[in-house]
Amino acid sequence: MNDTTVKKINSDKLHRMNDTKGVKTLLGEPKKAVIKLAIPMIIAMSVTTIYNFVDTLWVSGFGANWFSASGIATVGAGAVAAVGFVLPFFMMIISISTGLGVGCGSAISRRIGAKDKKGADNVAIHSIILTILTAIIFTIPLFIFSDKIFTSIGAIGSAGMAASYGKVIFAGSIFLFFSYMANAILRGEGDAKRAMYAMMFGAGLNIFLDPVFIYIFRLGVTGAAYATVLSMAITSSILIYWLFLRKDTYVTFNFHDFKFNKEILKDIFRVGLPASVQQLSMSFTMLLLIFIITLVSGDNGVTVYTIGWRILSIAILPLLGMATAIISVSGSAFGAHTYEKLKTVFTYSIKVSLIIEITVAATIFVLAPIITAAFTTFDPGLKLLSEDIVLFLKISCLFYPGAAFGIMSSSIFQGTGKGSYALISTLLRTIILAPVFAFLFAYVLDLGLVGIWYALVVANLIGSAVSFTWCKLYIRNLIMKNEKTINVS
């Protein structure tokens, strides 16, 4: 037995020793891998989205009578509108952190598929440092100029509350950046359960802290921001323990003599940058829509949109949970050059997510009045908007099933390192179609606020159809090229 053979055997043994349960799941049967990774993330995202739902309830005045705090001025319809004005910027922060996380997770899973542990370790180290630097650079201007930002986008009556809420969120956003990246690293190596635990703990803590800061400490809508930042900080400390102190993850961190590697940065950015821009385009679209909504219906329209969007987020969260699993599983399949497995992942995820979303759409359509009542019962200003909120919910149900095709397709692109493909299809839906149809339906067809809701549906359906067709052709080409290569060899 020569030295080369011995080294290879030792390398294979070391790799098997380092394989965690998550890595074995990634490299196993694709359908089982999708479900096994998707379920924990759907549960985690459900809890997180329920937090957003409950957060809006608390801010709307839901707990005023319970805590004998009806005198707090910064809850109710105005406070919900203030959160709505901050929401696009909060989504921007999430977009950048999520995008970097997608780039990191995709790069790690592809290296796991290629059996390159050292490469996976380097990706993880680069991602953590990159995330911290990005958080500092991005959030400082938002904090400094928050007062001018909200008045410039049309917040008049609620501008002060928006600035107060926003400054706290922006100041503590470094914890959000870190927690998103840490969770992405765990998901990239197939450890969806621990990512789930971290997300659930943070969301649960936030739900508990909201009424404490809003009503007991009498901080109103600003208290909701303090609760969010504190919960993110505690969650980050848990993730720090898991990654850097406990050291039982697949990837390991050695910052000694660290140097940035251009190729690793390129690989992260190849997926992460388009993913960030993709997410940012959604935030930018929200800003455009809020501007159009303000012109059509003022703060009341923004309030309807804010509440409706929270509920819509719950409706599509199973798709987002599936998407995180698809990125990791498709990445490992791509790294191992098993393209038939990639095709199985794609078709199976579409079928499962389509069934789920049809069920969710039907449920929300039927329960729309009951769901709306939960938000509008405790504030007279919100009661006047009940019918508008119900209408938003019923119209938005139309695109839930179609969204399955678009979101799953984008995840395949991201997992296989084709972030630009996902970006192009998303920009078509968000930057091009949504604002154009919103203006067309609201003003040219004179449908007003209802026209904007229909515009969102039409834009999402068209964008999803384009993404699905493109992804199907992309996978077919991969399989054909691989077959030609095998035949030639």
Disulfide bonds with the S-S distance in Angstrom:
none
